[in-house]
Amino acid sequence: MTEPKPPLVWICSDDAGNLAVAVALARHLHLAETELRLLLSAPREVLGDVAGLGCPRADLVESPADNGPAARAFLDRHAPVVLVWFGGLSPALMTALARRGLPMILVNVTLPDLAPRGLGLGARKLRQPLAGFGRILGVDGATSSRLQKLGVPAGRITVTGPLHEDAAPPGHDPNELTVMAEAVGSRPAWFANAIVPGEIAQIEAAHKAASRRSHRLLTVAAPRAAEDGPELARRLAQSGLRTALRSAEEPPEEEVQALVADRPGEAGLWYRLAPVCFLGGTLSGPDGPAPFAAAAVGSAVLHGPFVTPWQDQYRRLGLAGAARKVRSGSELGVALGELIGPDRPATMAHAGWDEVTRSSVALHDLTTLIEDTVLDGVIA
């Protein structure tokens, strides 16, 4: 006998601007206590961007057209039990979904999404689709006021501010963290993660420049590919740096200037130990790691100009004062020299943590609301 499938939650992003936060919600739901299947839809032109955002297990489909037949066909094919819609309105589609009794939640709706502003024919056309949403998360008070003028009861509206992508802290081995923290001790340290071969010379130059101000400086460098660890260690040693190789069980003793951290899956460990990190691939290209993982555990971020596909994360951290762009090994060395002191990294780290986590509570609450809706069949 075939076991019944878990209930399906449909997450729809109306545009590229909401895609990252839609994926973030999918990550939260993937970790929820309730067993769920996830369906993520978006316009065809942005679906290809989903893989680069680290989306968890979810079916990806093109969003249905804004008309009744498309809505009915979509529901017949996929049979979701709840819809979470990010962004602007598709009135005909939403009206048809509501007529089928699908519980719906609207997220990140803004005042421009509710145009036209007058209460004429255009505004009246919005009343029916908006009435189908059991809960609406608006970005500000002005949006809430407009929704109420369009007939949405105040009890259905929650002002959350704009929801953005967040990040779960990267994993680590607590025992190794204790061991390495004792080994590093009070030495100033920085972490160069996911270094590609074309950046080794810049790492060497940065260490030598920064060590003029911090003579006990420890550089922890992780290659993009773990198998490149011995070659990275050889080249760092060749440049005159006393180097240890982690995969060879060589500890970062006091005389060691560079530790090559070539064990897979340890980025979370070193982000926690190093108050400043540099994200490799961003100086020489073609890309670098997602910076939110570092910021989520309190490491100030340095990076080069090649930030695809994580440009929005880098932009947000830069605006928050939690990340700094450099263009060469010498600039990297100057930045390290300025940031290795005790005060600036703490300021940047706090700004980064605040930026990464400011939507986490709202996304957690939204996850709980979705779970309750799945269990109860209605939006409370």
MIMARFI-925540 format. One record per residue (C-alpha): residue in one letter; x, y, z. Coordinates in steps of 0.5 Angstrom, whole numbers. Example, Ala and Ser with C-alpha at 12.3 -4.5 7.8 and 13.67 -1.06 7.14 Angstrom:
2
<'A' <25 -9 16>>
<'S' <27 -2 14>>
END
This chain:
380
<'M' <0 0 0>>
<'T' <3 7 -2>>
<'E' <4 11 4>>
<'P' <1 18 3>>
<'K' <6 24 1>>
<'P' <7 30 6>>
<'P' <3 36 5>>
<'L' <6 41 0>>
<'V' <7 48 1>>
<'W' <7 53 -5>>
<'I' <12 59 -4>>
<'C' <12 64 -10>>
<'S' <16 69 -11>>
<'D' <14 74 -16>>
<'D' <20 77 -18>>
<'A' <28 77 -18>>
<'G' <28 82 -12>>
<'N' <24 77 -7>>
<'L' <27 70 -10>>
<'A' <33 70 -4>>
<'V' <28 71 1>>
<'A' <23 66 -2>>
<'V' <29 61 -2>>
<'A' <31 63 6>>
<'L' <24 61 8>>
<'A' <25 54 4>>
<'R' <31 53 8>>
<'H' <27 55 15>>
<'L' <21 50 13>>
<'H' <26 45 11>>
<'L' <28 45 18>>
<'A' <21 45 21>>
<'E' <19 40 26>>
<'T' <13 38 21>>
<'E' <15 34 15>>
<'L' <13 38 9>>
<'R' <14 38 1>>
<'L' <16 44 -2>>
<'L' <14 47 -9>>
<'L' <18 54 -11>>
<'S' <15 58 -17>>
<'A' <18 64 -20>>
<'P' <18 67 -27>>
<'R' <22 63 -32>>
<'E' <27 68 -33>>
<'V' <29 68 -26>>
<'L' <28 60 -24>>
<'G' <36 59 -26>>
<'D' <38 63 -21>>
<'V' <35 59 -15>>
<'A' <41 54 -15>>
<'G' <46 59 -14>>
<'L' <42 61 -8>>
<'G' <43 55 -4>>
<'C' <36 52 -4>>
<'P' <34 46 0>>
<'R' <30 40 -3>>
<'A' <24 43 -7>>
<'D' <21 42 -13>>
<'L' <22 48 -18>>
<'V' <17 51 -23>>
<'E' <15 57 -27>>
<'S' <9 61 -24>>
<'P' <2 60 -27>>
<'A' <0 66 -31>>
<'D' <-5 71 -28>>
<'N' <-12 68 -30>>
<'G' <-17 63 -27>>
<'P' <-15 57 -32>>
<'A' <-8 57 -30>>
<'A' <-10 57 -23>>
<'R' <-14 52 -23>>
<'A' <-10 47 -28>>
<'F' <-4 49 -23>>
<'L' <-8 47 -17>>
<'D' <-10 40 -20>>
<'R' <-3 39 -22>>
<'H' <0 40 -15>>
<'A' <-5 40 -10>>
<'P' <-1 45 -5>>
<'V' <-5 46 2>>
<'V' <-2 53 3>>
<'L' <1 58 -1>>
<'V' <6 64 1>>
<'W' <6 69 -4>>
<'F' <12 74 -4>>
<'G' <11 81 -7>>
<'G' <6 84 -12>>
<'L' <-1 82 -14>>
<'S' <-3 78 -19>>
<'P' <-11 79 -18>>
<'A' <-14 74 -23>>
<'L' <-10 68 -21>>
<'M' <-10 70 -13>>
<'T' <-18 71 -14>>
<'A' <-18 64 -17>>
<'L' <-14 61 -12>>
<'A' <-18 64 -6>>
<'R' <-25 61 -10>>
<'R' <-22 54 -9>>
<'G' <-21 55 -2>>
<'L' <-13 55 -2>>
<'P' <-10 58 5>>
<'M' <-6 64 3>>
<'I' <-1 68 6>>
<'L' <2 75 3>>
<'V' <9 77 4>>
<'N' <13 83 3>>
<'V' <8 87 0>>
<'T' <9 94 -1>>
<'L' <5 101 -2>>
<'P' <7 101 -10>>
<'D' <4 94 -10>>
<'L' <-2 96 -8>>
<'A' <-3 102 -14>>
<'P' <-7 105 -16>>
<'R' <-8 109 -10>>
<'G' <-15 112 -12>>
<'L' <-21 108 -9>>
<'G' <-24 108 -16>>
<'L' <-25 102 -21>>
<'G' <-17 100 -21>>
<'A' <-17 100 -13>>
<'R' <-24 96 -13>>
<'K' <-21 90 -17>>
<'L' <-16 89 -12>>
<'R' <-21 88 -6>>
<'Q' <-23 81 -8>>
<'P' <-16 78 -9>>
<'L' <-13 81 -2>>
<'A' <-19 79 1>>
<'G' <-17 72 0>>
<'F' <-11 72 4>>
<'G' <-11 70 11>>
<'R' <-5 74 13>>
<'I' <-1 79 10>>
<'L' <6 81 12>>
<'G' <7 89 10>>
<'V' <13 92 10>>
<'D' <11 99 13>>
<'G' <5 103 17>>
<'A' <3 106 10>>
<'T' <2 99 7>>
<'S' <-2 97 13>>
<'S' <-6 103 12>>
<'R' <-7 102 5>>
<'L' <-9 95 6>>
<'Q' <-14 97 11>>
<'K' <-17 102 6>>
<'L' <-18 96 1>>
<'G' <-22 93 6>>
<'V' <-17 88 9>>
<'P' <-19 87 17>>
<'A' <-13 90 21>>
<'G' <-13 83 25>>
<'R' <-10 80 18>>
<'I' <-4 85 17>>
<'T' <2 85 21>>
<'V' <8 90 20>>
<'T' <14 86 19>>
<'G' <19 91 15>>
<'P' <22 88 9>>
<'L' <24 81 10>>
<'H' <31 79 7>>
<'E' <35 73 6>>
<'D' <38 71 13>>
<'A' <43 65 14>>
<'A' <44 59 19>>
<'P' <51 59 22>>
<'P' <56 54 19>>
<'G' <57 48 23>>
<'H' <63 46 27>>
<'D' <66 41 31>>
<'P' <66 44 39>>
<'N' <72 40 41>>
<'E' <76 42 35>>
<'L' <74 49 37>>
<'T' <76 49 44>>
<'V' <83 45 42>>
<'M' <84 50 36>>
<'A' <83 56 41>>
<'E' <88 54 46>>
<'A' <93 53 40>>
<'V' <92 60 37>>
<'G' <91 63 44>>
<'S' <92 71 44>>
<'R' <95 71 37>>
<'P' <92 76 32>>
<'A' <89 71 27>>
<'W' <85 72 20>>
<'F' <82 67 16>>
<'A' <83 67 8>>
<'N' <78 62 6>>
<'A' <77 58 -1>>
<'I' <83 61 -4>>
<'V' <84 60 -11>>
<'P' <92 59 -14>>
<'G' <92 66 -17>>
<'E' <91 69 -10>>
<'I' <97 66 -6>>
<'A' <101 71 -8>>
<'Q' <96 76 -5>>
<'I' <95 72 1>>
<'E' <103 72 2>>
<'A' <103 80 1>>
<'A' <98 81 5>>
<'H' <101 77 11>>
<'K' <107 81 11>>
<'A' <104 87 10>>
<'A' <100 86 16>>
<'S' <105 83 20>>
<'R' <109 89 21>>
<'R' <104 92 25>>
<'S' <102 85 29>>
<'H' <108 81 29>>
<'R' <105 75 32>>
<'L' <100 75 26>>
<'L' <97 68 24>>
<'T' <95 67 17>>
<'V' <90 61 17>>
<'A' <89 59 9>>
<'A' <84 54 6>>
<'P' <84 52 -1>>
<'R' <78 52 -5>>
<'A' <79 45 -6>>
<'A' <82 41 0>>
<'E' <87 37 -5>>
<'D' <91 43 -6>>
<'G' <93 44 1>>
<'P' <100 41 0>>
<'E' <101 45 -6>>
<'L' <99 52 -2>>
<'A' <103 50 4>>
<'R' <109 49 -1>>
<'R' <108 56 -4>>
<'L' <107 59 3>>
<'A' <113 56 5>>
<'Q' <117 58 -1>>
<'S' <115 65 0>>
<'G' <119 65 7>>
<'L' <113 64 12>>
<'R' <114 58 17>>
<'T' <108 54 15>>
<'A' <104 48 18>>
<'L' <99 43 14>>
<'R' <93 41 18>>
<'S' <92 35 14>>
<'A' <98 33 17>>
<'E' <96 34 24>>
<'E' <101 40 24>>
<'P' <99 45 30>>
<'P' <99 52 29>>
<'E' <105 53 34>>
<'E' <108 60 36>>
<'E' <113 60 31>>
<'V' <108 58 25>>
<'Q' <106 64 21>>
<'A' <101 61 16>>
<'L' <97 55 18>>
<'V' <94 51 11>>
<'A' <87 49 14>>
<'D' <86 44 8>>
<'R' <81 39 12>>
<'P' <74 39 9>>
<'G' <68 43 12>>
<'E' <72 47 17>>
<'A' <70 54 15>>
<'G' <65 55 21>>
<'L' <71 53 26>>
<'W' <76 58 23>>
<'Y' <70 64 22>>
<'R' <69 63 29>>
<'L' <76 63 31>>
<'A' <78 69 27>>
<'P' <75 76 28>>
<'V' <77 78 20>>
<'C' <76 74 14>>
<'F' <78 74 7>>
<'L' <74 71 2>>
<'G' <78 67 -4>>
<'G' <76 68 -11>>
<'T' <74 75 -10>>
<'L' <80 78 -12>>
<'S' <82 74 -18>>
<'G' <75 71 -20>>
<'P' <71 68 -22>>
<'D' <67 68 -15>>
<'G' <67 67 -8>>
<'P' <63 64 -2>>
<'A' <57 67 1>>
<'P' <59 72 6>>
<'F' <53 71 10>>
<'A' <56 65 13>>
<'A' <62 69 16>>
<'A' <58 74 18>>
<'A' <53 70 22>>
<'V' <58 68 27>>
<'G' <62 74 28>>
<'S' <67 75 23>>
<'A' <69 81 19>>
<'V' <69 80 12>>
<'L' <74 83 7>>
<'H' <73 81 -1>>
<'G' <75 83 -8>>
<'P' <71 85 -14>>
<'F' <68 78 -16>>
<'V' <62 77 -12>>
<'T' <57 73 -16>>
<'P' <53 70 -15>>
<'W' <52 73 -8>>
<'Q' <53 80 -10>>
<'D' <46 82 -6>>
<'Q' <49 79 1>>
<'Y' <56 83 0>>
<'R' <52 89 -2>>
<'R' <48 89 4>>
<'L' <54 87 9>>
<'G' <58 93 5>>
<'L' <52 98 7>>
<'A' <52 96 14>>
<'G' <59 97 15>>
<'A' <60 89 16>>
<'A' <65 88 10>>
<'R' <70 92 6>>
<'K' <72 91 -1>>
<'V' <80 91 -3>>
<'R' <83 90 -10>>
<'S' <90 88 -9>>
<'G' <94 84 -4>>
<'S' <97 91 -2>>
<'E' <90 93 0>>
<'L' <88 87 3>>
<'G' <95 88 7>>
<'V' <93 95 9>>
<'A' <86 93 11>>
<'L' <88 87 15>>
<'G' <93 92 19>>
<'E' <87 96 21>>
<'L' <82 91 23>>
<'I' <87 86 27>>
<'G' <86 91 33>>
<'P' <81 89 38>>
<'D' <76 95 37>>
<'R' <74 95 29>>
<'P' <73 88 28>>
<'A' <68 87 34>>
<'T' <64 93 31>>
<'M' <64 90 24>>
<'A' <62 83 27>>
<'H' <56 86 31>>
<'A' <54 90 24>>
<'G' <54 84 20>>
<'W' <51 79 25>>
<'D' <45 84 26>>
<'E' <44 85 18>>
<'V' <44 77 17>>
<'T' <39 76 23>>
<'R' <35 82 23>>
<'S' <29 78 19>>
<'S' <31 71 22>>
<'V' <25 72 28>>
<'A' <20 74 22>>
<'L' <22 68 18>>
<'H' <21 63 24>>
<'D' <15 66 26>>
<'L' <12 65 19>>
<'T' <15 58 19>>
<'T' <11 57 25>>
<'L' <5 60 22>>
<'I' <5 56 16>>
<'E' <6 49 20>>
<'D' <0 51 24>>
<'T' <-4 53 17>>
<'V' <-2 46 15>>
<'L' <-4 42 21>>
<'D' <-11 46 22>>
<'G' <-13 47 15>>
<'V' <-14 55 16>>
<'I' <-10 61 18>>
<'A' <-11 63 25>>
END
